[in-house]
Amino acid sequence: MKRIVSTLSMALALCAALSACSEKPQTGGGVKHDAAPYAGTGSNFTQPGWTTGDKTSWEQQLRTRQQYGQNEYSRNQKP
């Protein structure tokens, strides 16, 4: 009886170890097409001066953020 329990537990452990090694096929549903970045999120928390859906105002906000937010020299020189 001890030998049967030992054999079954060993077989169960082997099956568990081998099942962790298998990989499921990754057949995704294809490319997900999102909305344009300047379309907005529908949130009320937006930067003043940016209008949702306006590509030129979105690009202007990106330029401003890059110039003043990511440039240490101009951030220190800002009045």
Short mmCIF file of the C-alpha atoms (twelve columns), coordinates in Angstrom:
data_MODEL
# 
_entry.id   MODEL 
# 
loop_
_atom_site.group_PDB 
_atom_site.id 
_atom_site.type_symbol 
_atom_site.label_atom_id 
_atom_site.label_alt_id 
_atom_site.label_comp_id 
_atom_site.label_asym_id 
_atom_site.label_seq_id 
_atom_site.Cartn_x 
_atom_site.Cartn_y 
_atom_site.Cartn_z 
_atom_site.pdbx_PDB_model_num 
ATOM 1  C CA . MET A 1  0.000   0.000  0.000   1 
ATOM 2  C CA . LYS A 2  2.841   2.360  0.859   1 
ATOM 3  C CA . ARG A 3  4.459   1.632  -2.459  1 
ATOM 4  C CA . ILE A 4  1.257   2.419  -4.427  1 
ATOM 5  C CA . VAL A 5  0.795   5.754  -2.625  1 
ATOM 6  C CA . SER A 6  4.446   6.600  -3.218  1 
ATOM 7  C CA . THR A 7  4.193   5.713  -6.921  1 
ATOM 8  C CA . LEU A 8  0.962   7.688  -7.379  1 
ATOM 9  C CA . SER A 9  2.351   10.742 -5.614  1 
ATOM 10 C CA . MET A 10 5.505   10.537 -7.725  1 
ATOM 11 C CA . ALA A 11 3.403   10.269 -10.905 1 
ATOM 12 C CA . LEU A 12 1.258   13.222 -9.808  1 
ATOM 13 C CA . ALA A 13 4.349   15.328 -9.093  1 
ATOM 14 C CA . LEU A 14 5.798   14.397 -12.501 1 
ATOM 15 C CA . CYS A 15 2.565   15.369 -14.272 1 
ATOM 16 C CA . ALA A 16 2.445   18.690 -12.418 1 
ATOM 17 C CA . ALA A 17 6.059   19.428 -13.305 1 
ATOM 18 C CA . LEU A 18 5.575   18.586 -16.976 1 
ATOM 19 C CA . SER A 19 2.355   20.581 -17.289 1 
ATOM 20 C CA . ALA A 20 4.189   23.711 -16.172 1 
ATOM 21 C CA . CYS A 21 6.577   23.345 -19.112 1 
ATOM 22 C CA . SER A 22 3.937   23.411 -21.828 1 
ATOM 23 C CA . GLU A 23 3.101   26.627 -23.640 1 
ATOM 24 C CA . LYS A 24 -0.280  27.482 -25.078 1 
ATOM 25 C CA . PRO A 25 -0.327  28.628 -28.713 1 
ATOM 26 C CA . GLN A 26 -0.408  32.393 -29.070 1 
ATOM 27 C CA . THR A 27 -2.865  32.871 -31.873 1 
ATOM 28 C CA . GLY A 28 -3.997  36.392 -31.066 1 
ATOM 29 C CA . GLY A 29 -6.979  38.129 -32.528 1 
ATOM 30 C CA . GLY A 30 -4.793  40.292 -34.751 1 
ATOM 31 C CA . VAL A 31 -3.682  43.887 -34.487 1 
ATOM 32 C CA . LYS A 32 -5.699  46.124 -32.200 1 
ATOM 33 C CA . HIS A 33 -6.308  49.521 -33.733 1 
ATOM 34 C CA . ASP A 34 -6.661  52.203 -31.104 1 
ATOM 35 C CA . ALA A 35 -7.965  55.696 -31.486 1 
ATOM 36 C CA . ALA A 36 -5.604  58.506 -32.408 1 
ATOM 37 C CA . PRO A 37 -3.641  59.874 -29.413 1 
ATOM 38 C CA . TYR A 38 -5.081  63.358 -29.854 1 
ATOM 39 C CA . ALA A 39 -8.654  62.014 -29.667 1 
ATOM 40 C CA . GLY A 40 -8.538  62.243 -25.888 1 
ATOM 41 C CA . THR A 41 -9.688  59.974 -23.097 1 
ATOM 42 C CA . GLY A 42 -12.972 61.591 -22.153 1 
ATOM 43 C CA . SER A 43 -11.529 62.677 -18.801 1 
ATOM 44 C CA . ASN A 44 -12.050 66.110 -17.287 1 
ATOM 45 C CA . PHE A 45 -8.414  66.215 -16.199 1 
ATOM 46 C CA . THR A 46 -6.784  67.659 -19.293 1 
ATOM 47 C CA . GLN A 47 -4.161  70.313 -19.796 1 
ATOM 48 C CA . PRO A 48 -5.623  73.823 -20.243 1 
ATOM 49 C CA . GLY A 49 -5.215  74.996 -23.815 1 
ATOM 50 C CA . TRP A 50 -5.661  71.541 -25.328 1 
ATOM 51 C CA . THR A 51 -8.920  70.765 -27.065 1 
ATOM 52 C CA . THR A 52 -9.910  67.137 -27.440 1 
ATOM 53 C CA . GLY A 53 -9.711  65.900 -31.027 1 
ATOM 54 C CA . ASP A 54 -7.608  68.821 -32.316 1 
ATOM 55 C CA . LYS A 55 -4.342  67.430 -33.663 1 
ATOM 56 C CA . THR A 56 -2.526  70.772 -33.921 1 
ATOM 57 C CA . SER A 57 -3.337  71.749 -30.342 1 
ATOM 58 C CA . TRP A 58 -2.184  68.293 -29.182 1 
ATOM 59 C CA . GLU A 59 1.133   68.687 -31.042 1 
ATOM 60 C CA . GLN A 60 1.578   72.173 -29.556 1 
ATOM 61 C CA . GLN A 61 1.062   70.806 -26.030 1 
ATOM 62 C CA . LEU A 62 3.650   68.087 -26.701 1 
ATOM 63 C CA . ARG A 63 6.165   70.673 -27.892 1 
ATOM 64 C CA . THR A 64 5.501   72.853 -24.846 1 
ATOM 65 C CA . ARG A 65 5.830   69.934 -22.454 1 
ATOM 66 C CA . GLN A 66 9.054   68.836 -24.106 1 
ATOM 67 C CA . GLN A 67 10.514  72.324 -23.986 1 
ATOM 68 C CA . TYR A 68 9.589   73.258 -20.417 1 
ATOM 69 C CA . GLY A 69 9.064   69.929 -18.703 1 
ATOM 70 C CA . GLN A 70 11.930  67.801 -19.979 1 
ATOM 71 C CA . ASN A 71 14.611  70.401 -20.626 1 
ATOM 72 C CA . GLU A 72 16.436  71.216 -17.383 1 
ATOM 73 C CA . TYR A 73 18.034  74.375 -18.771 1 
ATOM 74 C CA . SER A 74 14.801  76.000 -19.862 1 
ATOM 75 C CA . ARG A 75 12.969  74.763 -16.740 1 
ATOM 76 C CA . ASN A 76 15.439  76.680 -14.570 1 
ATOM 77 C CA . GLN A 77 15.276  79.769 -16.787 1 
ATOM 78 C CA . LYS A 78 11.470  79.922 -16.812 1 
ATOM 79 C CA . PRO A 79 10.140  83.051 -14.995 1 
# 
